[in-house]
Amino acid sequence: MENNFKEHIKETAKEIGITEHQLLKEMKKYYNGFSFDGEQFVYNPFSILKFFEEKKFRNYWFESGSPSFLSKYIEDKKVTYEDLIKNTVSSDDFTTREIEDANANIFFTQAGYLTFKGKEMYGFEEEYILDYPNLEVKDSFSRLILESNYKVEIKEINKTVWKTLKNNDIKGLIEEIKRIISAILYNLHKKEEKYYHSLIFTIIASAGIDVKAEELTNLGRSDLVIDFDERIYLFEIKVDKNAEEAINQIKEKKYYEKYKGKEIYIIGININSEKRNIEDYIIEKI
């Protein structure tokens, strides 16, 4: 891409008002990440060509698809991010079933909305790690899940969530998440930790924020990690416990160790399942 689109890169960086290095970094985040083996990664050519034409970061490829079909599929099967990216899959999962009968993660990998992000070995068995390929897909897919599963209008969500993080307003971010959760119909809620993990992840991801779930460290997995403007936000979410227990788990497991060198904030959240929302939270800077 750098060899063949040198002038386009130069012109686009100038138009947007950032350096060429910054432009390439953002392009990689938005449009790279598709893989057939979990080792080699490629850009989406459609998105790249549209990006150089429009000179704006937008979800070009996803918006060219069939969101109404995807929305119905997500709603019918109640798809959450945990159904898509939490578990590894084997090559047999792609060959032993008809696509219509496959699990949601297999279906969306075949359709190009998920991709191989790495490999793990279980004895002699090779398993693939699935994930969204990039921010273009993660952002759009998360919006669809919010609208289809939780019946949340997302018109203002992405702006507000993004602004709170830009201003490093963590309290404002949590209050906005609380406001969004309160708008969800009571009969859609579940008294499960994974339900709230999925919901909060989806709210943040729908705003085009680089958020990861179940991020692996040497002592365990942190619930949610946001990487924004060289700042790291680590979340631990509990249900019907307390925020202090959540924050202590982050400290005991030292989830922040792998991010040393960056500005790090740890956030412990407790959900009250009867009130169906965040009851208390603690924010600390490491």
Backbone bond lengths (Angstrom), bond angles and torsions (degrees), N, CA, C in turn:
res aa  C-N    CA-C-N  psi(-1)  N-CA   C-N-CA  omega(-1)  CA-C   N-CA-C  phi
1 M - - - 1.462 - - 1.526 110.76 -
2 E 1.323 116.73 -42.92 1.465 120.12 179.59 1.520 111.71 -65.51
3 N 1.334 117.31 -32.28 1.469 120.65 179.20 1.518 112.24 -73.04
4 N 1.336 116.87 -40.59 1.462 121.10 -171.10 1.528 114.92 -95.91
5 F 1.335 116.76 -15.43 1.459 119.51 -177.97 1.532 111.48 -123.65
6 K 1.317 115.13 33.83 1.458 120.11 -175.60 1.533 112.56 -57.10
7 E 1.332 116.60 -47.28 1.467 120.47 -178.74 1.532 111.34 -68.90
8 H 1.342 116.01 -37.61 1.464 120.12 178.32 1.533 110.80 -62.84
9 I 1.324 115.56 -40.64 1.468 120.63 179.52 1.525 110.07 -63.47
10 K 1.316 115.66 -44.37 1.466 121.28 -179.68 1.534 111.08 -62.68
11 E 1.342 116.72 -47.79 1.464 121.59 -178.51 1.527 111.86 -65.12
12 T 1.341 115.72 -41.94 1.469 119.96 -177.24 1.521 111.25 -68.57
13 A 1.314 117.29 -40.95 1.466 121.05 177.76 1.528 110.54 -60.51
14 K 1.324 115.52 -41.28 1.466 120.81 178.84 1.520 110.70 -65.86
15 E 1.339 116.72 -43.08 1.471 122.02 -179.56 1.529 111.58 -62.14
16 I 1.351 116.09 -42.77 1.469 120.90 -177.49 1.526 111.41 -78.68
17 G 1.338 115.92 -28.16 1.462 119.91 178.90 1.519 113.97 91.13
18 I 1.326 116.06 33.38 1.470 121.41 175.91 1.525 109.08 -131.16
19 T 1.326 116.81 169.49 1.462 120.15 178.79 1.529 109.90 -74.70
20 E 1.326 115.72 161.87 1.465 119.90 177.64 1.529 110.58 -63.07
21 H 1.317 116.30 -36.07 1.471 120.58 177.94 1.530 110.30 -62.54
22 Q 1.312 116.94 -45.97 1.472 120.91 178.33 1.527 111.11 -62.93
23 L 1.327 115.79 -41.15 1.462 120.29 179.74 1.523 110.91 -59.82
24 L 1.325 117.07 -48.13 1.462 121.18 -179.04 1.528 111.58 -63.77
25 K 1.326 116.05 -36.35 1.462 120.73 178.32 1.530 110.48 -63.85
26 E 1.342 116.79 -44.26 1.463 121.04 179.86 1.525 111.68 -70.39
27 M 1.327 117.17 -38.38 1.467 120.65 177.90 1.521 110.95 -61.26
28 K 1.322 115.54 -40.07 1.462 119.56 178.88 1.518 110.51 -63.59
29 K 1.323 116.24 -41.15 1.459 121.46 -179.24 1.534 111.40 -65.78
30 Y 1.337 116.04 -38.85 1.461 121.19 -175.85 1.523 113.65 -82.87
31 Y 1.346 117.59 -40.49 1.468 119.00 -165.15 1.529 115.69 -123.43
32 N 1.326 117.65 -5.43 1.465 120.39 177.68 1.529 109.10 -89.61
33 G 1.333 117.78 -176.25 1.459 120.11 167.54 1.506 117.27 107.82
34 F 1.336 119.04 -4.07 1.466 120.09 178.31 1.527 109.57 -81.17
35 S 1.333 115.78 135.00 1.465 119.80 -175.53 1.524 110.68 -145.55
36 F 1.333 115.33 149.53 1.461 121.32 177.01 1.532 111.88 -109.70
37 D 1.347 115.56 -3.06 1.465 118.33 -177.94 1.529 113.41 -141.11
38 G 1.337 117.97 -1.54 1.459 120.87 -178.91 1.514 113.98 78.16
39 E 1.341 116.68 7.42 1.467 120.33 -178.00 1.529 112.59 -125.66
40 Q 1.323 116.73 -42.62 1.456 121.76 178.54 1.527 108.67 -104.87
41 F 1.345 116.47 137.03 1.456 120.56 -174.88 1.527 110.96 -125.20
42 V 1.323 115.60 144.20 1.461 120.48 -178.34 1.525 110.37 -129.97
43 Y 1.340 114.74 159.12 1.458 122.11 175.90 1.524 110.04 -83.46
44 N 1.329 114.93 157.84 1.459 120.69 172.46 1.532 107.33 -81.17
45 P 1.337 118.73 112.56 1.477 120.05 -175.00 1.524 113.17 -65.19
46 F 1.341 117.68 -35.29 1.463 120.93 179.21 1.525 110.06 -61.72
47 S 1.322 116.63 -48.21 1.470 121.09 -178.75 1.524 111.33 -63.67
48 I 1.327 117.08 -40.05 1.462 120.95 -179.39 1.525 110.87 -62.67
49 L 1.338 116.82 -46.86 1.462 120.35 -179.33 1.525 111.50 -64.07
50 K 1.341 116.66 -41.59 1.467 120.42 178.09 1.532 110.88 -66.44
51 F 1.324 115.91 -37.25 1.470 120.14 -179.88 1.529 110.26 -63.63
52 F 1.322 117.48 -45.46 1.463 119.71 179.93 1.532 111.34 -68.11
53 E 1.323 116.05 -27.75 1.464 119.76 177.66 1.528 111.48 -72.99
54 E 1.342 116.47 -44.39 1.469 121.17 -174.84 1.525 113.26 -92.74
55 K 1.346 115.46 -24.22 1.470 121.71 -178.73 1.535 112.14 59.16
56 K 1.339 115.34 38.99 1.459 122.47 176.98 1.526 109.08 -141.25
57 F 1.344 116.48 143.31 1.464 119.90 174.80 1.528 108.21 -79.45
58 R 1.324 115.02 110.48 1.467 121.78 178.07 1.523 109.08 -141.33
59 N 1.322 115.02 167.04 1.465 119.94 -178.93 1.528 110.22 -91.14
60 Y 1.327 115.52 70.01 1.464 121.85 -170.24 1.529 112.94 -63.40
61 W 1.320 116.81 -51.79 1.468 119.97 -174.25 1.522 110.90 -67.34
62 F 1.321 116.16 -45.74 1.464 119.74 -178.14 1.523 110.78 -61.76
63 E 1.331 116.77 -42.16 1.461 120.69 -178.10 1.523 112.83 -69.00
64 S 1.343 116.68 -16.27 1.464 119.96 178.99 1.527 111.65 -85.14
65 G 1.338 118.08 -5.52 1.460 122.58 -176.39 1.516 113.24 -87.74
66 S 1.339 115.41 -147.89 1.467 121.06 -176.39 1.524 110.91 -121.57
67 P 1.347 117.48 76.23 1.464 119.74 -176.78 1.526 114.40 -60.49
68 S 1.335 117.87 -29.13 1.465 119.54 -179.66 1.529 110.82 -66.69
69 F 1.327 116.49 -39.68 1.461 120.24 176.49 1.527 110.72 -65.44
70 L 1.338 116.21 -44.76 1.465 120.75 -179.87 1.526 110.61 -62.90
71 S 1.320 115.95 -42.10 1.455 120.55 -179.59 1.525 111.61 -59.75
72 K 1.326 116.83 -43.31 1.466 121.03 179.44 1.526 110.89 -65.43
73 Y 1.344 116.28 -41.48 1.466 120.77 179.08 1.527 110.23 -61.47
74 I 1.337 116.47 -47.05 1.468 121.69 -179.58 1.524 110.91 -62.10
75 E 1.330 116.37 -43.73 1.461 120.66 -179.32 1.525 111.75 -66.34
76 D 1.327 116.85 -43.97 1.467 120.88 -178.24 1.526 112.06 -63.88
77 K 1.331 115.99 -38.80 1.467 120.39 -175.87 1.528 112.79 -99.87
78 K 1.347 116.79 0.06 1.474 121.49 179.95 1.527 111.13 52.16
79 V 1.314 116.10 51.17 1.465 122.18 -175.24 1.525 110.66 -72.46
80 T 1.333 117.24 133.00 1.465 123.18 173.58 1.523 108.32 -122.22
81 Y 1.344 115.96 170.20 1.459 117.44 -179.45 1.524 111.27 -62.10
82 E 1.338 117.39 -29.81 1.472 120.42 179.96 1.526 111.47 -66.13
83 D 1.320 117.44 -28.61 1.458 120.56 175.95 1.522 111.22 -71.46
84 L 1.336 116.04 -20.36 1.455 120.20 -171.54 1.519 114.14 -100.73
85 I 1.329 117.27 -44.98 1.467 118.07 -167.17 1.523 115.26 -123.56
86 K 1.327 118.75 0.48 1.466 119.02 -174.52 1.529 112.90 -81.50
87 N 1.341 116.99 -36.00 1.467 120.75 -173.57 1.522 112.19 -105.26
88 T 1.322 116.01 147.92 1.462 120.95 175.66 1.530 109.74 -79.84
89 V 1.329 115.92 161.35 1.468 121.50 179.10 1.526 109.47 -132.58
90 S 1.314 116.55 157.08 1.467 120.91 177.44 1.524 109.63 -105.98
91 S 1.320 116.80 167.91 1.466 120.49 178.48 1.522 110.65 -62.99
92 D 1.337 117.04 -28.83 1.470 120.24 179.37 1.525 111.85 -63.08
93 D 1.335 116.69 -30.14 1.458 120.14 179.88 1.534 112.10 -62.08
94 F 1.332 115.82 -22.16 1.464 119.94 -178.85 1.525 113.09 -94.10
95 T 1.329 117.26 -5.98 1.467 119.06 -174.07 1.517 114.24 -120.51
96 T 1.332 117.53 -14.72 1.465 119.36 -172.18 1.528 113.65 -99.32
97 R 1.324 118.01 -1.24 1.461 120.02 -177.54 1.521 111.14 -133.69
98 E 1.329 114.88 154.68 1.458 119.85 168.87 1.530 107.53 -71.75
99 I 1.309 116.02 146.36 1.461 120.05 -175.35 1.523 111.68 -59.28
100 E 1.339 117.92 -35.01 1.467 120.71 -179.02 1.523 112.36 -66.53
101 D 1.339 116.77 -26.57 1.463 121.09 -177.87 1.529 112.99 -97.60
102 A 1.312 116.95 -3.14 1.468 120.79 -175.43 1.528 111.16 -71.48
103 N 1.326 115.88 158.73 1.463 120.74 172.46 1.528 109.24 -61.15
104 A 1.338 115.64 158.76 1.467 120.30 -176.26 1.525 112.08 -57.83
105 N 1.346 117.80 -39.42 1.467 118.95 -177.80 1.534 111.88 -65.96
106 I 1.338 116.65 -36.25 1.467 120.41 177.14 1.524 109.74 -68.51
107 F 1.318 116.02 -45.05 1.462 121.24 -179.30 1.525 111.04 -57.47
108 F 1.333 116.62 -47.97 1.463 119.64 -175.81 1.531 112.49 -76.00
109 T 1.323 117.67 -23.30 1.461 119.53 172.72 1.528 109.69 -69.62
110 Q 1.327 116.67 -44.16 1.464 120.92 177.40 1.530 110.93 -61.00
111 A 1.334 115.62 -34.36 1.467 120.25 -177.90 1.533 112.59 -83.09
112 G 1.341 117.80 -9.22 1.456 120.87 175.90 1.512 115.63 95.75
113 Y 1.333 117.08 5.43 1.474 119.46 -179.03 1.524 112.09 -90.36
114 L 1.316 117.31 -16.95 1.467 123.05 170.29 1.519 107.28 -122.97
115 T 1.325 115.80 161.76 1.456 118.81 178.80 1.522 110.33 -148.82
116 F 1.326 116.87 172.21 1.464 121.89 178.94 1.521 109.11 -80.02
117 K 1.339 116.00 125.35 1.455 120.59 -179.17 1.522 113.16 -111.63
118 G 1.307 117.91 -1.89 1.453 121.02 179.55 1.513 110.36 167.49
119 K 1.341 115.42 179.81 1.463 121.36 -179.35 1.518 110.34 -130.77
120 E 1.309 116.14 151.77 1.456 122.54 171.80 1.520 107.69 -133.18
121 M 1.331 116.27 146.95 1.457 120.96 178.96 1.520 109.71 -106.96
122 Y 1.317 116.47 128.99 1.456 123.03 173.90 1.525 106.49 -115.94
123 G 1.365 115.17 92.71 1.466 118.64 -170.20 1.511 108.16 67.67
124 F 1.325 116.36 -120.39 1.458 120.65 177.36 1.528 111.92 -100.02
125 E 1.330 114.74 3.56 1.466 120.03 -177.60 1.522 110.32 -90.41
126 E 1.319 115.95 130.40 1.462 121.86 179.69 1.528 109.68 -97.91
127 E 1.349 115.94 126.50 1.458 120.41 179.18 1.530 108.89 -121.62
128 Y 1.326 114.91 149.91 1.460 120.70 -178.02 1.531 111.34 -104.51
129 I 1.328 115.35 141.47 1.463 122.10 174.24 1.517 107.12 -92.60
130 L 1.328 116.57 124.44 1.461 121.06 179.47 1.526 110.81 -100.96
131 D 1.315 115.86 148.35 1.458 120.82 176.58 1.522 108.43 -162.56
132 Y 1.329 115.81 168.23 1.458 119.09 170.68 1.527 107.61 -63.88
133 P 1.317 118.74 141.12 1.464 119.60 -178.12 1.519 113.76 -67.44
134 N 1.341 117.14 -35.18 1.461 119.73 -173.13 1.530 110.31 -163.82
135 L 1.340 115.85 -178.43 1.467 120.76 -177.69 1.525 111.85 -66.98
136 E 1.333 117.39 -32.62 1.467 120.05 179.61 1.523 110.55 -55.91
137 V 1.325 116.05 -48.50 1.464 120.72 -177.46 1.524 111.14 -76.74
138 K 1.330 116.95 -43.71 1.477 120.18 -178.46 1.527 111.43 -59.63
139 D 1.314 116.39 -45.65 1.459 122.13 179.70 1.531 110.47 -59.95
140 S 1.330 116.77 -53.79 1.466 121.09 -176.46 1.519 112.20 -65.41
141 F 1.326 116.23 -42.06 1.460 120.20 -178.59 1.525 110.77 -65.81
142 S 1.319 116.67 -39.63 1.466 120.79 179.68 1.521 111.00 -64.58
143 R 1.322 116.81 -38.04 1.466 120.04 176.11 1.527 110.66 -62.03
144 L 1.331 115.69 -42.85 1.463 119.68 179.10 1.525 111.55 -61.84
145 I 1.341 116.30 -42.42 1.463 119.84 179.69 1.528 110.78 -64.13
146 L 1.344 117.02 -42.44 1.463 120.36 178.40 1.523 111.35 -59.81
147 E 1.319 115.88 -44.60 1.460 120.05 -178.02 1.528 112.01 -71.89
148 S 1.346 116.02 -40.92 1.466 120.21 -173.51 1.527 112.70 -78.91
149 N 1.326 116.87 -44.80 1.467 120.57 -175.37 1.519 114.09 -88.83
150 Y 1.337 116.12 -37.17 1.457 120.11 -172.61 1.523 113.60 -108.44
151 K 1.331 116.48 -4.81 1.473 122.48 177.68 1.526 111.63 55.99
152 V 1.327 115.50 41.79 1.465 121.57 -178.98 1.526 109.53 -102.27
153 E 1.323 116.30 131.13 1.461 121.13 173.51 1.531 108.19 -77.16
154 I 1.325 116.61 129.93 1.467 118.30 -171.07 1.530 113.91 -108.87
155 K 1.310 117.92 11.28 1.464 120.23 -173.70 1.516 113.12 -54.22
156 E 1.328 118.04 -44.78 1.463 121.22 -175.46 1.529 113.18 -102.36
157 I 1.330 116.69 -10.18 1.463 119.62 -175.17 1.519 112.15 -58.94
158 N 1.330 116.17 -52.10 1.456 119.01 -173.26 1.523 112.40 -61.70
159 K 1.336 117.85 -37.33 1.465 120.19 179.62 1.522 110.86 -65.72
160 T 1.320 116.83 -47.55 1.465 120.92 -175.52 1.521 111.80 -66.94
161 V 1.333 117.03 -45.69 1.466 120.66 179.06 1.525 109.99 -60.71
162 W 1.316 116.02 -45.56 1.464 120.35 -179.04 1.530 111.30 -62.30
163 K 1.320 116.69 -43.31 1.475 120.58 -178.20 1.529 111.87 -64.75
164 T 1.340 116.70 -39.81 1.467 118.40 -179.33 1.530 110.53 -63.37
165 L 1.328 116.17 -39.77 1.468 118.95 178.55 1.525 111.50 -70.70
166 K 1.320 116.69 -39.11 1.463 120.20 178.25 1.519 110.24 -58.61
167 N 1.326 116.33 -37.54 1.473 121.50 -179.96 1.525 112.61 -89.59
168 N 1.327 117.10 5.43 1.465 122.97 -177.68 1.528 111.00 54.83
169 D 1.325 115.06 37.60 1.470 122.19 -179.10 1.536 108.42 -97.23
170 I 1.326 116.22 82.71 1.468 120.43 -175.05 1.522 110.62 -68.72
171 K 1.309 116.30 -39.87 1.467 119.35 177.52 1.530 110.27 -60.45
172 G 1.326 116.29 -41.92 1.458 120.94 178.56 1.513 111.67 -63.76
173 L 1.335 116.41 -38.06 1.464 121.20 177.32 1.526 110.69 -61.67
174 I 1.323 116.81 -47.57 1.463 120.64 -178.20 1.532 110.83 -66.04
175 E 1.325 116.69 -39.10 1.466 119.44 178.03 1.531 110.91 -64.49
176 E 1.331 116.94 -35.83 1.469 120.21 177.04 1.529 110.70 -67.84
177 I 1.347 116.62 -40.58 1.470 120.55 176.38 1.527 109.67 -61.22
178 K 1.333 116.81 -42.31 1.470 120.80 177.51 1.529 111.06 -59.99
179 R 1.318 115.67 -42.27 1.465 119.86 -179.40 1.531 111.02 -62.85
180 I 1.327 116.06 -41.90 1.466 120.65 -179.60 1.524 110.29 -66.43
181 I 1.343 116.33 -44.84 1.472 119.98 179.85 1.526 110.57 -60.52
182 S 1.339 116.76 -38.74 1.465 120.36 -178.25 1.526 112.21 -65.87
183 A 1.335 117.06 -18.61 1.465 120.83 -179.27 1.531 112.11 -85.85
184 I 1.338 117.36 -7.21 1.465 120.83 -178.84 1.529 109.63 -82.81
185 L 1.310 116.54 134.83 1.464 121.43 -179.05 1.529 110.68 -57.12
186 Y 1.325 116.68 138.50 1.464 121.65 -173.26 1.531 112.61 -59.10
187 N 1.342 117.43 -33.82 1.465 119.58 -176.49 1.530 113.21 -75.64
188 L 1.335 117.55 -5.26 1.468 120.76 177.39 1.533 111.63 -91.79
189 H 1.337 116.41 -13.10 1.466 120.04 -177.78 1.532 111.67 -76.83
190 K 1.339 115.13 152.11 1.466 121.89 174.96 1.520 108.53 -129.09
191 K 1.331 116.41 145.53 1.465 120.44 -179.67 1.521 110.85 -85.98
192 E 1.321 116.65 54.61 1.466 121.46 -176.78 1.527 109.47 -130.89
193 E 1.327 115.31 141.32 1.453 120.07 178.57 1.523 110.69 -60.42
194 K 1.340 116.17 -43.12 1.465 119.30 -176.38 1.529 111.86 -64.23
195 Y 1.349 116.36 -28.95 1.462 119.63 177.08 1.528 109.85 -62.31
196 Y 1.335 117.26 -46.68 1.462 120.72 -178.66 1.527 112.33 -73.64
197 H 1.342 117.03 -32.69 1.473 119.56 172.76 1.519 109.05 -56.86
198 S 1.336 114.65 -50.77 1.465 121.01 -177.01 1.521 111.60 -62.66
199 L 1.325 116.15 -42.75 1.462 120.88 -177.61 1.527 111.46 -64.72
200 I 1.335 117.16 -48.29 1.470 120.56 -178.33 1.524 110.76 -66.90
201 F 1.328 116.89 -40.65 1.468 120.88 174.96 1.527 110.15 -56.06
202 T 1.328 116.70 -47.06 1.460 122.08 -175.78 1.521 111.82 -66.04
203 I 1.328 116.58 -39.17 1.468 120.48 177.67 1.530 110.24 -60.59
204 I 1.336 116.64 -47.16 1.471 120.80 -177.46 1.525 110.68 -68.91
205 A 1.343 116.80 -45.38 1.468 120.86 -178.49 1.518 112.12 -63.41
206 S 1.330 117.26 -32.87 1.470 120.76 -178.66 1.527 112.14 -65.76
207 A 1.342 116.76 -17.23 1.463 121.37 178.73 1.523 111.94 -89.59
208 G 1.345 117.03 7.19 1.462 120.75 179.96 1.512 113.22 76.67
209 I 1.338 116.03 24.40 1.465 122.05 -179.28 1.526 109.39 -92.36
210 D 1.323 116.28 141.28 1.463 121.52 178.15 1.531 108.93 -77.05
211 V 1.331 116.50 90.85 1.466 121.99 -179.65 1.517 109.29 -118.76
212 K 1.327 116.16 140.35 1.463 121.57 178.70 1.520 109.48 -122.88
213 A 1.321 115.37 146.03 1.460 121.32 178.85 1.513 110.09 -110.45
214 E 1.337 115.76 147.35 1.463 121.07 176.68 1.529 111.22 53.62
215 E 1.327 117.25 44.49 1.461 121.56 -178.70 1.530 109.92 -69.23
216 L 1.314 115.69 124.65 1.465 121.72 -172.60 1.528 111.71 -78.41
217 T 1.357 115.71 133.68 1.463 122.13 169.46 1.536 107.05 -126.31
218 N 1.327 116.99 177.87 1.470 118.84 -177.96 1.527 112.63 -71.10
219 L 1.360 117.39 -13.54 1.473 119.87 -178.64 1.532 113.71 -116.32
220 G 1.314 116.35 5.69 1.463 118.48 179.30 1.514 111.40 150.83
221 R 1.338 115.56 -160.93 1.460 121.43 -177.86 1.528 109.95 -125.29
222 S 1.321 116.25 125.95 1.467 119.82 175.59 1.529 108.56 -79.82
223 D 1.324 116.87 144.84 1.464 120.75 -174.79 1.521 112.33 -61.37
224 L 1.340 116.18 -56.39 1.463 120.83 -179.42 1.526 109.66 -138.93
225 V 1.329 115.73 142.11 1.464 121.14 176.54 1.525 108.16 -132.24
226 I 1.334 116.25 124.82 1.461 121.36 174.76 1.521 108.17 -108.05
227 D 1.323 116.12 130.74 1.460 122.83 175.39 1.526 106.20 -113.80
228 F 1.330 116.64 109.02 1.466 120.53 -173.73 1.525 109.92 -142.85
229 D 1.334 117.00 121.85 1.474 122.26 176.42 1.530 112.57 50.96
230 E 1.324 115.90 47.34 1.472 121.63 179.28 1.531 113.13 64.35
231 R 1.330 116.80 15.61 1.457 121.16 173.65 1.528 109.30 -114.06
232 I 1.340 115.71 145.17 1.464 121.65 179.43 1.527 108.61 -115.24
233 Y 1.331 115.65 132.93 1.464 121.83 176.48 1.528 107.99 -120.89
234 L 1.336 115.93 117.76 1.465 121.70 -178.66 1.525 109.53 -106.27
235 F 1.330 116.14 123.97 1.462 121.92 -178.40 1.526 111.37 -111.78
236 E 1.321 115.54 136.31 1.472 121.66 168.20 1.521 106.09 -123.74
237 I 1.340 116.07 127.79 1.467 121.53 -173.35 1.523 110.33 -117.34
238 K 1.322 115.90 126.65 1.463 122.04 176.94 1.534 109.53 -118.25
239 V 1.324 115.99 158.21 1.465 121.57 175.76 1.525 108.79 -122.01
240 D 1.328 116.54 126.08 1.465 124.49 178.50 1.537 112.32 57.13
241 K 1.318 115.24 38.26 1.474 121.12 174.34 1.518 106.78 -126.50
242 N 1.338 118.03 -119.87 1.466 119.02 173.36 1.525 109.76 -158.15
243 A 1.334 115.09 158.71 1.458 120.94 -175.81 1.527 111.90 -66.36
244 E 1.329 116.16 -31.00 1.470 120.06 179.77 1.528 110.71 -63.11
245 E 1.324 116.43 -40.60 1.469 120.29 177.92 1.530 110.12 -62.51
246 A 1.323 116.11 -39.21 1.465 120.96 -179.90 1.527 111.22 -65.34
247 I 1.341 116.22 -45.66 1.471 119.81 -178.08 1.526 110.62 -68.37
248 N 1.331 116.92 -35.83 1.460 120.59 178.41 1.516 111.96 -65.16
249 Q 1.342 116.92 -34.53 1.466 119.81 178.11 1.528 111.08 -64.14
250 I 1.323 116.51 -40.04 1.467 120.13 177.34 1.526 110.17 -60.40
251 K 1.336 115.89 -43.27 1.464 120.19 -178.24 1.526 111.92 -69.26
252 E 1.337 116.09 -44.11 1.467 120.05 -178.85 1.521 112.14 -64.18
253 K 1.333 115.89 -40.12 1.467 120.84 -178.95 1.526 112.72 -85.45
254 K 1.343 115.94 -9.27 1.462 122.34 178.65 1.536 111.81 51.59
255 Y 1.340 115.30 48.72 1.460 120.09 179.59 1.532 112.33 -59.75
256 Y 1.333 116.29 -22.53 1.459 122.02 -174.69 1.528 113.74 -81.48
257 E 1.340 117.63 -12.30 1.465 121.50 -174.24 1.527 112.75 -54.48
258 K 1.332 117.74 -43.20 1.466 120.92 -175.00 1.525 112.98 -70.09
259 Y 1.354 117.13 -10.01 1.463 120.03 -177.55 1.528 112.24 -108.32
260 K 1.328 116.73 10.72 1.463 119.89 -177.39 1.528 110.43 -57.92
261 G 1.331 114.53 140.06 1.456 120.00 -174.90 1.514 110.95 108.93
262 K 1.344 115.41 -17.48 1.459 120.83 176.40 1.527 109.33 -108.17
263 E 1.317 115.59 166.79 1.467 121.06 174.56 1.533 106.95 -77.09
264 I 1.337 117.61 121.13 1.468 121.09 -171.53 1.528 111.25 -120.79
265 Y 1.326 115.16 133.99 1.460 122.13 174.82 1.525 108.56 -123.73
266 I 1.328 116.05 137.23 1.467 119.76 176.92 1.528 108.61 -113.82
267 I 1.326 115.34 138.61 1.467 121.11 -174.34 1.519 109.40 -131.29
268 G 1.316 116.35 119.10 1.456 121.63 175.02 1.520 109.40 -101.92
269 I 1.327 116.45 128.40 1.469 121.08 -176.44 1.522 109.76 -124.53
270 N 1.336 115.75 137.55 1.465 120.40 173.05 1.524 109.28 -120.02
271 I 1.334 115.64 131.53 1.460 122.90 178.45 1.524 109.18 -101.59
272 N 1.311 116.78 133.15 1.465 121.90 172.13 1.526 107.04 -93.78
273 S 1.337 117.24 111.82 1.467 120.71 -173.83 1.524 112.55 -69.47
274 E 1.337 116.87 -24.12 1.465 119.36 178.15 1.534 110.61 -75.55
275 K 1.331 115.13 -40.34 1.468 119.69 178.18 1.533 111.56 -83.18
276 R 1.346 116.14 -12.62 1.467 123.32 177.25 1.526 112.07 58.75
277 N 1.337 115.31 44.88 1.465 118.39 177.83 1.519 110.12 -166.89
278 I 1.341 115.35 174.84 1.458 121.84 177.24 1.526 109.13 -66.54
279 E 1.327 116.25 125.92 1.463 120.62 -179.24 1.518 111.53 -97.55
280 D 1.327 117.69 -44.17 1.456 120.31 178.16 1.521 109.34 -149.02
281 Y 1.327 114.92 158.36 1.459 120.16 179.68 1.520 109.87 -153.75
282 I 1.335 115.15 154.84 1.471 122.26 177.65 1.523 108.03 -128.21
283 I 1.318 115.23 136.45 1.467 121.58 178.36 1.517 108.78 -121.37
284 E 1.324 117.66 128.30 1.468 121.39 176.90 1.521 109.69 -137.03
285 K 1.316 114.68 147.77 1.456 120.99 174.52 1.512 109.66 -99.41
286 I 1.318 116.76 131.32 1.475 121.00 -178.46 1.522 109.55 -89.70
